[in-house]
Amino acid sequence: MELFSREFGTGSPVLILHGLFGFSDNWQTIAKGLSENHLVVTPDLRNHGRSPHLDTHSYPEMAEDLRVFMEEHWMFSANVIGHSMGGKVAMQLALTHPDMVERLVVVDIDPGQAEDNHSSIFRALLGMDLSKMATRTEIETYLSEHIDDRGTLQFLLKNITRTDEGTFTWKMNLPVLWNHYNDILAPVTGEPFDKPALFIRGSRSDYIKPTESALIKSLFPLAEIVTIEDAGHWVHADKPNELLRVLKEFLQ
């Protein structure tokens, strides 16, 4: 299985892993900013974007996908950045294959059991037959009746593409993601990762709770937690310049 990916720049490698419903394009601004000093690789995770759509979706499997991807690209260690679901994939890779991760950055997610923040979104997406929609405006009108947050709506609309026959379809494997949503919410486990780790949270997000700092430290004893003010869960979209500054300082 070959993950689709994009590359930017040259230098020591950095992997950036997107979150649920995302794909490699979502982090292009940050990737280009880091490419001044690094080879930045942004893969589509399984069941997302142009990577293979499979029947299963768990963190051990996605960490294994990355291990194979890195070895096939002669990338035997890298700095790894992950956001939300991608953050858990990054953590699982670090916990399972610590020799392959030089520095770990986790953006707005902790290692524990996550809360259900997506069931209503799944129901809205699954309740719409994309193949019968005539225009993107029609799709946006339908989704806006079910999804209040404008930023979330625009993010989801980026996941729509056309088939060779001209009908609309999802870039992601929506049914499998829904069937394995409990696996996406699940905690990551493994032996402690004793290399530098940075957890970045948005001040307007509750994805990293203060009560989880002990769990973070138990699995990542060298971890530091940084808050970016006035950022929500999509820190890279809300405060890209501030995030890029924090990332550059940590990686250099």
C-alpha positions as CSV (number, residue, x, y, z in Angstrom):
1,M,0.0,0.0,0.0
2,E,1.4,3.4,-1.0
3,L,0.3,6.5,0.7
4,F,-0.1,9.6,-1.5
5,S,2.0,12.5,-0.4
6,R,3.4,15.9,-1.3
7,E,6.9,17.2,-0.7
8,F,8.3,20.6,-0.1
9,G,11.9,21.8,0.3
10,T,15.1,20.0,1.3
11,G,16.9,19.2,4.5
12,S,16.2,17.1,7.6
13,P,12.8,15.4,7.1
14,V,9.5,16.6,8.7
15,L,6.3,14.6,8.4
16,I,3.0,16.4,8.8
17,L,-0.1,14.3,9.4
18,H,-3.6,15.8,8.9
19,G,-6.7,15.2,11.0
20,L,-10.1,13.5,10.5
21,F,-11.8,14.5,7.2
22,G,-8.5,16.2,6.1
23,F,-5.9,15.5,3.5
24,S,-2.4,16.7,2.6
25,D,-3.4,20.0,1.2
26,N,-4.7,21.2,4.6
27,W,-1.2,21.9,5.9
28,Q,0.4,23.4,2.7
29,T,1.0,26.8,4.3
30,I,2.8,25.4,7.3
31,A,4.7,22.9,5.1
32,K,6.0,25.7,2.8
33,G,7.0,27.7,5.8
34,L,9.0,24.9,7.2
35,S,10.5,23.9,3.8
36,E,13.1,26.7,4.1
37,N,15.1,24.4,6.4
38,H,13.5,20.9,6.0
39,L,12.2,18.4,3.5
40,V,8.5,18.5,4.5
41,V,6.3,15.5,3.5
42,T,2.5,15.7,3.9
43,P,0.9,12.3,3.3
44,D,-2.8,11.5,3.0
45,L,-3.5,9.0,5.7
46,R,-5.5,5.8,4.8
47,N,-9.1,6.4,3.9
48,H,-8.4,10.1,3.2
49,G,-7.6,12.0,0.0
50,R,-5.7,10.0,-2.7
51,S,-4.4,7.3,-0.4
52,P,-5.9,3.8,-0.5
53,H,-9.4,3.4,0.9
54,L,-9.4,0.3,3.0
55,D,-11.9,-1.6,5.3
56,T,-10.2,-0.8,8.6
57,H,-9.0,2.4,10.4
58,S,-7.0,2.1,13.6
59,Y,-4.0,3.9,15.1
60,P,-1.8,0.8,15.1
61,E,-2.6,0.3,11.4
62,M,-2.0,3.9,10.5
63,A,1.3,3.9,12.5
64,E,2.3,0.8,10.5
65,D,1.3,2.6,7.2
66,L,3.7,5.4,8.1
67,R,6.6,3.0,9.1
68,V,6.3,1.3,5.7
69,F,6.0,4.7,3.9
70,M,9.1,6.1,5.6
71,E,11.2,3.1,4.9
72,E,10.1,3.0,1.3
73,H,11.2,6.6,1.0
74,W,14.5,6.0,2.7
75,M,13.4,8.1,5.6
76,F,14.5,6.1,8.6
77,S,13.9,8.9,11.1
78,A,12.0,12.2,11.0
79,N,10.5,15.0,13.0
80,V,6.7,14.2,13.1
81,I,3.9,16.7,13.4
82,G,0.3,15.6,13.7
83,H,-3.0,17.4,14.2
84,S,-6.0,15.9,16.0
85,M,-6.4,12.3,14.6
86,G,-3.1,12.8,12.8
87,G,-1.6,13.7,16.2
88,K,-2.7,10.4,17.6
89,V,-1.1,8.6,14.6
90,A,2.1,10.6,15.3
91,M,1.9,9.6,19.0
92,Q,1.3,5.9,18.1
93,L,4.3,5.9,15.8
94,A,6.5,7.5,18.5
95,L,5.3,5.0,21.1
96,T,5.7,2.0,18.7
97,H,8.8,2.9,16.8
98,P,10.6,5.5,18.8
99,D,13.8,5.2,16.7
100,M,11.9,6.6,13.7
101,V,10.8,9.8,15.5
102,E,13.4,12.4,16.3
103,R,11.0,15.1,17.7
104,L,7.3,14.8,18.1
105,V,4.7,17.6,17.8
106,V,1.1,17.0,18.6
107,V,-1.4,19.8,17.7
108,D,-4.6,20.0,19.8
109,I,-5.2,16.4,20.9
110,D,-4.1,14.4,23.9
111,P,-3.4,10.6,24.1
112,G,-6.5,9.7,26.0
113,Q,-10.1,8.7,25.0
114,A,-11.5,11.5,22.9
115,E,-15.0,13.0,23.2
116,D,-17.5,12.5,20.4
117,N,-17.4,15.8,18.4
118,H,-18.2,14.4,15.0
119,S,-21.3,12.2,15.1
120,S,-23.6,15.0,14.0
121,I,-21.2,15.8,11.2
122,F,-21.1,12.2,10.1
123,R,-24.9,12.0,10.1
124,A,-25.2,15.2,7.9
125,L,-22.6,13.9,5.4
126,L,-24.1,10.4,5.2
127,G,-27.6,11.8,4.9
128,M,-26.7,13.4,1.6
129,D,-26.4,11.5,-1.7
130,L,-23.6,13.4,-3.4
131,S,-24.0,11.6,-6.7
132,K,-27.5,13.2,-7.1
133,M,-26.2,16.8,-6.3
134,A,-25.9,19.0,-9.4
135,T,-23.8,21.8,-8.2
136,R,-21.4,22.7,-5.3
137,T,-23.8,25.4,-4.3
138,E,-26.6,22.8,-3.8
139,I,-24.2,20.8,-1.7
140,E,-23.2,23.8,0.4
141,T,-26.9,24.8,0.9
142,Y,-27.8,21.3,2.1
143,L,-24.9,21.1,4.5
144,S,-25.4,24.6,5.9
145,E,-28.8,23.4,7.1
146,H,-27.1,20.8,9.3
147,I,-23.7,22.3,10.2
148,D,-23.7,25.7,11.9
149,D,-20.0,26.4,12.0
150,R,-18.9,28.2,8.8
151,G,-15.2,27.1,9.1
152,T,-16.2,23.4,9.5
153,L,-18.5,23.7,6.5
154,Q,-15.8,25.1,4.3
155,F,-13.3,22.6,5.5
156,L,-15.7,19.7,4.6
157,L,-16.5,21.2,1.2
158,K,-12.8,20.8,0.3
159,N,-13.3,17.0,0.5
160,I,-15.6,16.9,-2.5
161,T,-14.4,16.0,-6.0
162,R,-15.9,14.7,-9.3
163,T,-15.7,11.2,-10.7
164,D,-14.7,10.5,-14.3
165,E,-18.4,10.4,-15.0
166,G,-18.9,13.9,-13.8
167,T,-20.8,13.2,-10.5
168,F,-19.7,14.4,-7.1
169,T,-18.0,12.1,-4.6
170,W,-16.0,12.3,-1.4
171,K,-12.2,12.2,-1.4
172,M,-12.5,10.3,1.9
173,N,-13.8,6.8,2.7
174,L,-16.8,8.2,4.6
175,P,-18.6,4.9,5.5
176,V,-15.5,3.2,6.8
177,L,-14.5,6.3,8.9
178,W,-18.0,6.2,10.4
179,N,-17.9,2.5,11.1
180,H,-14.5,2.9,12.8
181,Y,-15.3,6.2,14.6
182,N,-14.8,4.4,18.0
183,D,-11.3,3.5,16.8
184,I,-10.7,7.1,16.0
185,L,-11.8,8.2,19.5
186,A,-9.7,5.5,21.1
187,P,-6.6,6.3,23.2
188,V,-3.1,5.5,22.1
189,T,-0.9,3.1,24.1
190,G,2.7,2.0,24.3
191,E,6.0,2.4,26.1
192,P,7.0,6.0,27.1
193,F,8.7,8.1,24.4
194,D,11.7,9.7,26.0
195,K,12.6,12.2,23.3
196,P,11.5,15.8,22.9
197,A,7.8,16.3,22.5
198,L,5.7,19.4,22.1
199,F,1.9,19.5,22.6
200,I,0.3,22.6,21.1
201,R,-3.3,23.6,22.1
202,G,-5.6,26.4,20.9
203,S,-6.8,28.6,23.8
204,R,-10.4,28.3,22.4
205,S,-10.3,24.5,22.1
206,D,-11.0,21.9,24.7
207,Y,-9.4,19.0,22.9
208,I,-6.4,19.0,25.3
209,K,-7.8,19.2,28.8
210,P,-5.7,20.3,31.9
211,T,-6.6,17.0,33.6
212,E,-4.8,15.1,30.8
213,S,-1.4,16.6,31.5
214,A,-0.5,13.7,33.8
215,L,-1.3,11.2,31.0
216,I,0.7,13.2,28.5
217,K,3.7,13.2,30.9
218,S,3.4,9.5,31.6
219,L,3.7,8.6,28.0
220,F,5.9,11.6,26.9
221,P,8.0,12.5,29.9
222,L,9.9,15.3,28.1
223,A,6.8,16.9,26.8
224,E,6.0,20.6,27.1
225,I,2.6,22.0,26.5
226,V,2.2,25.4,24.7
227,T,-1.0,27.4,24.2
228,I,-1.6,29.5,21.2
229,E,-4.0,32.3,22.1
230,D,-7.2,33.0,20.2
231,A,-6.9,29.7,18.2
232,G,-9.5,27.0,18.1
233,H,-9.1,23.3,17.2
234,W,-7.8,24.2,13.7
235,V,-4.7,26.0,15.0
236,H,-3.0,25.9,11.6
237,A,-5.9,27.8,10.0
238,D,-6.6,30.2,12.9
239,K,-3.1,31.3,13.7
240,P,-0.7,30.0,11.0
241,N,2.1,32.6,11.7
242,E,2.1,31.9,15.5
243,L,2.1,28.2,14.9
244,L,4.9,28.4,12.4
245,R,7.0,30.4,14.8
246,V,6.5,27.8,17.6
247,L,7.3,24.9,15.2
248,K,10.5,26.5,13.9
249,E,11.8,27.2,17.4
250,F,11.1,23.6,18.5
251,L,12.5,21.9,15.4
252,Q,15.6,24.0,15.2
